[in-house]
Amino acid sequence: MNRLLILSFAAALAACTSTATNQQKTVATVSATEATLAAAGRAAVACMATPVCSAPALKAQIKAAYDKAYNAVTAAQSVADAGGSPDMTAATAAIVALQNLIPAGA
């Protein structure tokens, strides 16, 4: 599941054509990151409904990781909305950290 999310993110980035303006590429990148976060969030919610992720400590870690990823994506969106070019490193890293907390097959 994690690899699928990362691949979908990469595919969305590849969809940016060379003729697109920097702002269009920024919007596409932020949108792809938001979609990846949404998918990771759905996977996290599904995981927490299973016995695999029923430990309160794991649930707290997943929630904290989601909150961190959400805040990073929101910050990137704010920069993009202001016409800037956000550094997506923090958002991407936070999403990957969230994905890594979700056990395979959960």
Secondary structure per residue as TSV (DSSP state, phi and psi in degrees):
chain	resnum	aa	ss	phi	psi
A	1	M	-	360.0	-44.6
A	2	N	H	-61.5	-42.3
A	3	R	H	-65.0	-36.4
A	4	L	H	-63.3	-41.0
A	5	L	H	-65.4	-42.8
A	6	I	H	-66.1	-40.7
A	7	L	H	-64.6	-37.7
A	8	S	H	-66.9	-35.8
A	9	F	H	-64.0	-45.7
A	10	A	H	-63.4	-40.1
A	11	A	H	-64.9	-38.6
A	12	A	H	-65.9	-38.1
A	13	L	H	-66.7	-38.1
A	14	A	H	-66.8	-21.9
A	15	A	T	-69.2	-16.2
A	16	C	S	-69.2	120.1
A	17	T	-	-84.8	161.2
A	18	S	T	-69.6	-16.4
A	19	T	T	-87.7	-7.3
A	20	A	S	-73.1	148.9
A	21	T	-	-73.8	164.7
A	22	N	H	-58.9	-39.4
A	23	Q	H	-65.9	-39.3
A	24	Q	H	-63.3	-40.3
A	25	K	H	-65.4	-39.9
A	26	T	H	-62.9	-46.3
A	27	V	H	-61.2	-42.8
A	28	A	H	-64.9	-40.9
A	29	T	H	-64.9	-46.2
A	30	V	H	-64.8	-41.3
A	31	S	H	-62.4	-42.1
A	32	A	H	-64.2	-38.8
A	33	T	H	-67.2	-40.1
A	34	E	H	-62.3	-41.5
A	35	A	H	-65.4	-38.9
A	36	T	H	-65.6	-40.9
A	37	L	H	-63.7	-42.0
A	38	A	H	-61.0	-42.8
A	39	A	H	-65.6	-41.3
A	40	A	H	-65.4	-36.9
A	41	G	H	-64.1	-41.7
A	42	R	H	-63.6	-41.1
A	43	A	H	-64.7	-38.0
A	44	A	H	-65.5	-44.2
A	45	V	H	-63.3	-43.9
A	46	A	H	-62.5	-41.0
A	47	C	H	-63.0	-43.9
A	48	M	H	-67.2	-13.9
A	49	A	T	-88.6	-1.0
A	50	T	S	-108.4	160.2
A	51	P	G	-62.7	-26.1
A	52	V	G	-59.7	-36.0
A	53	C	G	-112.5	28.5
A	54	S	-	-83.7	-12.6
A	55	A	-	-65.1	129.3
A	56	P	H	-56.1	-36.4
A	57	A	H	-65.6	-41.2
A	58	L	H	-67.2	-42.0
A	59	K	H	-58.8	-41.6
A	60	A	H	-65.1	-39.7
A	61	Q	H	-63.8	-43.8
A	62	I	H	-64.2	-43.8
A	63	K	H	-63.0	-44.0
A	64	A	H	-63.3	-40.3
A	65	A	H	-66.4	-39.7
A	66	Y	H	-64.0	-45.2
A	67	D	H	-59.4	-42.4
A	68	K	H	-63.2	-44.4
A	69	A	H	-65.0	-43.8
A	70	Y	H	-59.3	-46.1
A	71	N	H	-63.6	-38.6
A	72	A	H	-67.6	-40.9
A	73	V	H	-68.4	-39.8
A	74	T	H	-63.0	-40.7
A	75	A	H	-63.6	-41.9
A	76	A	H	-63.9	-40.3
A	77	Q	H	-62.3	-40.0
A	78	S	H	-62.7	-42.1
A	79	V	H	-64.0	-44.5
A	80	A	H	-64.3	-39.9
A	81	D	H	-63.0	-29.3
A	82	A	T	-83.7	2.7
A	83	G	T	90.6	5.1
A	84	G	-	-88.1	180.0
A	85	S	-	-116.5	97.8
A	86	P	-	-70.7	148.2
A	87	D	-	-82.4	114.1
A	88	M	-	-86.8	2.8
A	89	T	H	-58.8	-48.0
A	90	A	H	-64.9	-42.5
A	91	A	H	-64.7	-45.6
A	92	T	H	-63.7	-44.2
A	93	A	H	-63.4	-39.5
A	94	A	H	-66.9	-37.8
A	95	I	H	-67.4	-42.8
A	96	V	H	-62.1	-41.2
A	97	A	H	-61.9	-40.7
A	98	L	H	-62.1	-47.7
A	99	Q	H	-60.1	-37.0
A	100	N	H	-69.9	-19.9
A	101	L	H	-78.7	-19.6
A	102	I	S	-86.7	115.0
A	103	P	-	-60.4	145.1
A	104	A	T	-59.6	135.7
A	105	G	T	81.4	3.1
A	106	A	-	-81.7	360.0
